[in-house]
């Protein structure tokens, strides 16, 4: 007797319609953006043709290469700051008896709901040349041993503001770790941090890696922090796009935007694949 393959579950038409509408709203602008980047003139111009001139121009522009390098350096700094802190906080909230854990989690996630402009101005008011903290340190030491208008400072600020995103990824992964393995480690004499470092963290690495890729992705379009704190002459990908748009929207701008969309899509897809891995 031949068994029939089970039929695939049907998707309710309202859900399918909603998914199609959302997909159209998201993909249509991106499709138009990529289409325009392949033209030598605006799509409404009578004289236009397909070409890769815009991409060749962008990829050979030294200012773009400098912006790309700076953005990846900032992204690397964000990963080095946001991932350890986000992972540690995720462990403290989900796996320990941290006092007022719910309140701590709420405060930790607060930057997600606060405008990035407010956060950027807040860091300047606190740690800028005339900032409150800077003035207090200067009164003690006679000088301020830092400046926020450098790439390392931008990476630190951006990394701190993106800790909540890494926390959400890692916390959801840690909660799926088999508790019996952690209990076995504690029965063998491992302390809480040792259990986290040698048991929980290795098992939760897909979430940690996904959080790192998310931080790297966000560094590609972190405009506000770099706009307020980038020093003279410093440029990043968001600032490069901003400067290009001020000169007029052209195929160059569309090509640059398409490249960033492609990089972001690659990092997000890789992060999603990692986060879906079973422990």
VOGU-3710 file (C-alpha; in Angstrom, 3 decimals, decimal comma):
1> xxxxxxxxxx> 0,000/0,000/0,000  1,416/3,361/-1,050  1,215/6,037/1,587  0,299/9,495/0,473  2,532/12,316/1,557  0,853/14,546/4,102  -0,533/17,699/2,643  1,214/20,907/3,586  -0,826/22,942/6,051  -2,785/25,622/4,280
11> xxxxxxxxxx> -2,130/29,239/5,190  -5,259/31,249/6,072  -5,933/33,790/3,342  -5,944/36,808/5,707  -2,442/35,881/6,894  -1,279/35,301/3,323  -2,761/38,647/2,261  -1,126/40,462/5,156  2,226/38,815/4,462  2,003/39,757/0,795
21> xxxxxxxxxx> 1,095/43,361/1,615  3,967/43,728/4,084  6,367/42,099/1,642  5,242/44,466/-1,104  5,648/47,529/1,099  9,157/46,451/2,092  10,447/44,973/-1,150  8,936/47,447/-3,619  11,022/50,452/-2,469  14,144/48,294/-2,338
31> xxxxxxxxxx> 13,415/46,971/-5,827  12,994/50,502/-7,186  16,217/51,519/-5,416  18,197/48,685/-7,013  16,575/49,337/-10,413  17,530/53,005/-10,274  21,100/52,141/-9,287  21,489/50,227/-12,554  20,542/53,225/-14,706  22,718/56,019/-16,009
41> xxxxxxxxxx> 20,007/58,615/-15,343  16,820/58,926/-13,255  14,220/56,318/-14,286  11,861/59,065/-15,493  14,488/60,574/-17,802  13,924/59,875/-21,503  17,610/59,132/-22,163  18,750/56,347/-19,887  20,306/52,939/-20,179  21,377/50,048/-18,007
51> xxxxxxxxxx> 24,969/50,220/-16,787  27,145/49,672/-13,745  28,718/53,116/-13,862  27,251/54,170/-10,512  28,720/51,111/-8,767  32,089/51,606/-10,447  32,118/55,234/-9,328  31,257/54,388/-5,720  33,682/51,470/-5,412  36,545/53,608/-6,772
61> xxxxxxxxxx> 35,751/56,642/-4,645  38,425/56,951/-1,911  35,924/58,724/0,358  33,612/55,692/0,148  36,452/53,317/0,964  37,381/55,481/3,952  33,754/55,582/5,100  33,453/51,797/4,720  36,621/51,236/6,744  35,474/53,606/9,506
71> xxxxxxxxxx> 32,025/52,011/9,689  33,490/48,530/10,052  35,930/49,746/12,711  33,027/51,263/14,616  31,065/48,057/14,089  33,947/45,995/15,454  34,099/48,253/18,505  30,350/47,914/18,960  30,672/44,126/18,881  33,523/44,135/21,421
81> xxxxxxxxxx> 31,447/46,271/23,803  27,823/45,291/23,216  28,283/41,511/22,973  30,143/40,889/26,290  27,903/43,288/28,221  24,693/42,064/26,598  25,649/38,421/27,197  26,611/39,038/30,811  23,406/40,952/31,547  21,358/38,219/29,858
91> xxxxxxxxxx> 22,918/35,613/32,138  22,409/37,722/35,267  18,738/38,329/34,509  17,764/34,866/33,269  19,986/32,533/35,308  20,660/34,213/38,660  18,667/35,569/41,583  19,523/39,151/40,708  17,642/41,547/43,011  15,028/43,602/41,182
101> xxxxxxxxxx> 15,766/41,678/37,975  12,597/42,877/36,213  13,373/46,507/37,019  16,966/46,015/35,878  15,735/44,509/32,607  13,357/47,415/32,068  16,155/49,944/32,573  18,424/47,898/30,310  15,874/47,943/27,474  15,041/51,638/27,937
111> xxxxxxxxxx> 17,479/52,863/25,212  15,403/50,994/22,614  12,444/53,255/23,373  14,426/56,501/23,630  15,221/58,537/20,539  18,781/58,094/19,342  19,008/61,879/19,044  18,311/62,228/22,766  20,928/59,589/23,576  23,523/61,269/21,350
121> xxxxxxxxxx> 22,932/64,685/22,876  22,971/63,118/26,342  26,440/61,651/25,811  27,702/65,013/24,565  26,206/66,840/27,555  27,782/64,297/29,909  31,152/63,521/28,296  31,704/66,313/25,759  34,371/69,020/26,143  31,994/71,077/28,297
131> xxxxxxxxxx> 30,091/68,094/29,682  29,111/67,560/33,288  31,308/64,510/33,809  34,157/66,105/31,848  34,028/69,200/34,052  34,088/67,093/37,207  37,069/65,039/35,968  38,908/68,194/34,890  38,458/69,702/38,359  40,087/66,579/39,846
141> xxxxxxxxxx> 42,852/65,859/37,326  43,394/69,243/35,734  42,515/67,898/32,275  40,037/65,605/30,547  41,792/62,374/29,454  39,370/61,671/26,614  37,535/63,206/23,706  34,300/61,869/22,298  35,044/63,163/18,809  37,091/60,155/17,725
151> xxxxxxxxxx> 36,284/56,797/16,158  37,054/54,813/19,361  34,730/57,082/21,333  32,008/56,682/18,703  32,415/52,899/18,942  32,098/53,008/22,736  28,984/55,197/22,645  27,373/53,164/19,862  28,293/49,914/21,611  26,678/51,003/24,867
161> xxxxxxxxxx> 23,489/52,106/23,119  23,201/48,743/21,350  23,672/46,512/24,398  19,861/46,001/24,672  19,644/44,463/21,198  22,347/41,919/21,972  20,716/41,260/25,335  17,414/40,305/23,690  19,103/37,852/21,323  21,276/36,214/23,965
171> xxxxxxxxxx> 18,588/36,102/26,685  16,173/34,245/24,419  18,910/31,736/23,572  20,088/31,244/27,152  16,548/30,456/28,258  16,607/27,443/25,909  19,816/26,015/27,379  19,290/22,673/29,115  19,222/23,532/32,829  20,407/20,047/33,782
181> xxxxxxxxxx> 23,826/20,764/32,267  24,191/23,891/34,379  23,060/22,007/37,485  25,645/19,292/36,784  28,368/21,942/36,556  27,302/23,439/39,880  27,191/19,978/41,479  30,815/19,539/40,408  31,774/22,719/42,230  31,586/25,354/39,485
191> xxxxxxxxxx> 30,601/28,796/40,668  27,978/30,920/38,944  30,329/32,826/36,648  32,314/29,670/35,865  29,077/27,948/34,883  28,202/30,863/32,634  31,649/31,006/31,035  32,223/27,284/30,461  28,694/25,852/30,081  26,001/28,420/29,330
201> xxxxxxxxxx> 27,968/30,650/26,981  29,327/27,865/24,704  25,829/26,400/24,416  24,304/29,809/23,702  26,872/30,793/21,081  24,324/30,933/18,206  22,480/33,728/20,001  25,742/35,471/20,871  26,912/35,287/17,248  23,530/36,508/16,016
211> xxxxxxxxxx> 23,721/39,443/18,445  27,211/40,285/17,200  26,033/40,258/13,581  23,072/42,442/14,523  25,417/44,965/16,153  27,611/44,908/13,050  24,548/45,449/10,850  23,327/48,375/12,929  26,750/50,009/12,641  26,176/50,394/8,893
221> xxxxxxxxxx> 23,289/52,816/9,396  24,016/54,376/12,797  23,637/57,951/11,600  22,730/59,872/14,745  25,687/58,968/16,959  28,221/59,521/14,184  26,527/62,761/13,110  26,881/64,257/16,586  30,267/62,859/17,557  32,301/62,373/14,361
231> xxxxxxxxxx> 35,341/64,620/14,372  36,332/66,965/11,557  37,024/65,041/8,378  35,798/61,737/9,798  33,216/59,994/7,685  31,157/56,824/7,921  28,710/55,214/5,523  25,657/57,095/6,889  27,552/60,406/6,760  28,804/59,579/3,257
241> xxxxxxxxxx> 25,229/59,021/2,069  24,099/62,213/3,816  26,809/64,236/2,075  25,979/62,647/-1,281  22,254/63,336/-0,943  22,936/66,998/-0,186  24,573/67,233/-3,617  21,458/65,765/-5,236  19,899/62,326/-5,547  21,719/60,469/-8,314
251> xxxxxxxxxx> 22,384/56,883/-9,413  25,501/57,088/-7,209  23,306/57,507/-4,127  21,093/54,615/-5,184  24,108/52,381/-5,839  25,563/53,217/-2,445  22,234/52,557/-0,747  21,880/49,241/-2,589  25,331/48,158/-1,418  24,414/48,905/2,195
261> xxxxxxxxxx> 21,092/47,071/1,799  22,972/44,066/0,432  25,476/44,059/3,305  22,709/44,461/5,878  20,641/41,678/4,315  23,652/39,358/4,336  24,441/39,992/8,020  20,795/39,721/9,064  20,272/36,489/7,118  23,408/34,993/8,653
271> xxxxxxxxx> 22,331/36,125/12,124  18,845/34,692/11,617  20,275/31,369/10,497  22,476/31,220/13,574  19,662/32,165/15,931  17,478/29,378/14,491  20,033/26,691/15,252  18,977/24,254/17,933  21,121/23,779/20,987
//
